[in-house]
Amino acid sequence: MPRKGHLSQSELYEYIARQYDDFQHVFDRINKERRYLNYGYTTSPDQSYEDRQEALCLKVFELAQLEKKHIIVDVGFGSGEQDFLLARKYSFQKLIGYNIAPAQVRYARERSTREGLSDLLDFREGKAEELPGLGAESVDRMLAIECAFYFDRPRFYERAAQVLRRNGLLVLADITFSDRLAFVTRRANNLGRVSHLSRNRELWQIGFDTVSLQSIARQTRPGAAMTVREILKGMIRRKDKGLTGNERSTWLKMALNTQVVVSGLLTGLIRYDLIVLRKR
Ligand SMILES: C[S@@+](CC[C@H](N)C(=O)[O-])C[C@H]1O[C@@H](n2cnc3c(N)ncnc32)[C@H](O)[C@@H]1O
């Protein structure tokens, strides 16, 4: 198995998809109720892990200024939990989700059918950089919650600008390196995708105006630290329920990467921002 930094582009997509399908399989086995996969937005130490995760999604929804007539695209939707939340809280015309992890897409689709929401929530397997099936200027709002660091950003910003209508909004909850770590992002392709703020801004400014950019490192760090603890606790609890070797290594890698994010958020070397962009 080549190292992640040396994967070809197609191998990188497969690697990421497999990782999220592994998470999905474990969620299926333990029948996890709320299947968010983000670090959350913490406002009180008493909040449960899932309440923090839900709060991050609600922040993004609020910034998106949603209206009844809107066509919304959600890229990197995980298990779709955030979109079921959206459907409970807001009225909109239709949401189209894109994700590259087949088991997550299957789960979200089956759940939308089961809950009678399949006309409203259309979950598709596809890359955020491609958004297959979407026409030019056909979308009012695009959401990207804790996932854009996986994308080929130049292609993603370009495609998002194509499909959004004029004045349409792209709202991101996004993790990037601070500009001080720009040199790191020039090395391996996966870190290059995380990128750093100035570079990302240069890219999105080709098609978008920046409406707002708010650092939420302080509100995301407690949930990130909790993620490390939850993963390790879960692995110990599930010891005898048989995690496969692959699943075990996927969860451990996630715990390790998240610990790096926790330290980065603490030192300011990693950023977590809520970003609202308006299509020009
Ligand atoms: C950290 S999870 C976030 C999930 C969800 N947004 C949440 O907050 O719970 C990242 C998600 O992005 C998806 N993803 C990664 N690269 C992608 C790409 N190029 N296009 C679409 N989805 C992608 C992964 O499969 C995963 O579901």
The ligand as an SDF file (V2000), in Angstrom:
LIG
                    3D

 27 29  0  0  0  0  0  0  0  0999 V2000
  -15.5090   14.7310    7.9680 C   0  0  0  0  0  0  0  0  0  0  0  0
  -16.8170   14.0410    7.0140 S   0  0  0  0  0  0  0  0  0  0  0  0
  -18.0590   15.2830    7.2680 C   0  0  0  0  0  0  0  0  0  0  0  0
  -19.4340   14.7170    7.1170 C   0  0  0  0  0  0  0  0  0  0  0  0
  -20.5790   15.6870    7.4000 C   0  0  0  0  0  0  0  0  0  0  0  0
  -20.4760   16.8920    6.6080 N   0  0  0  0  0  0  0  0  0  0  0  0
  -20.7040   16.0260    8.8580 C   0  0  0  0  0  0  0  0  0  0  0  0
  -20.4640   17.1800    9.2250 O   0  0  0  0  0  0  0  0  0  0  0  0
  -21.0740   15.1380    9.6370 O   0  0  0  0  0  0  0  0  0  0  0  0
  -16.2560   14.3480    5.3360 C   0  0  0  0  0  0  0  0  0  0  0  0
  -17.1800   13.8000    4.2440 C   0  0  0  0  0  0  0  0  0  0  0  0
  -16.7390   14.2910    2.9730 O   0  0  0  0  0  0  0  0  0  0  0  0
  -16.8310   13.2430    2.0100 C   0  0  0  0  0  0  0  0  0  0  0  0
  -15.9090   13.5710    0.8870 N   0  0  0  0  0  0  0  0  0  0  0  0
  -14.5640   13.5540    0.9040 C   0  0  0  0  0  0  0  0  0  0  0  0
  -14.0760   13.9270   -0.2920 N   0  0  0  0  0  0  0  0  0  0  0  0
  -15.1450   14.1890   -1.0920 C   0  0  0  0  0  0  0  0  0  0  0  0
  -15.2880   14.6490   -2.4410 C   0  0  0  0  0  0  0  0  0  0  0  0
  -14.2470   14.8970   -3.2070 N   0  0  0  0  0  0  0  0  0  0  0  0
  -16.5480   14.8500   -2.9040 N   0  0  0  0  0  0  0  0  0  0  0  0
  -17.6400   14.5940   -2.1320 C   0  0  0  0  0  0  0  0  0  0  0  0
  -17.5550   14.1540   -0.8650 N   0  0  0  0  0  0  0  0  0  0  0  0
  -16.3290   13.9660   -0.3390 C   0  0  0  0  0  0  0  0  0  0  0  0
  -16.4390   12.0000    2.8120 C   0  0  0  0  0  0  0  0  0  0  0  0
  -16.8330   10.8170    2.1870 O   0  0  0  0  0  0  0  0  0  0  0  0
  -17.1870   12.2780    4.1240 C   0  0  0  0  0  0  0  0  0  0  0  0
  -18.5150   11.8410    4.0180 O   0  0  0  0  0  0  0  0  0  0  0  0
  1  2  1  0
  2  3  1  0
  2 10  1  0
  3  4  1  0
  4  5  1  0
  5  6  1  0
  5  7  1  0
  7  8  2  0
  7  9  1  0
 10 11  1  0
 11 12  1  0
 11 26  1  0
 12 13  1  0
 13 14  1  0
 13 24  1  0
 14 15  1  0
 14 23  1  0
 15 16  2  0
 16 17  1  0
 17 18  1  0
 17 23  2  0
 18 19  1  0
 18 20  2  0
 20 21  1  0
 21 22  2  0
 22 23  1  0
 24 25  1  0
 24 26  1  0
 26 27  1  0
M  CHG  2   2   1   9  -1
M  END
$$$$
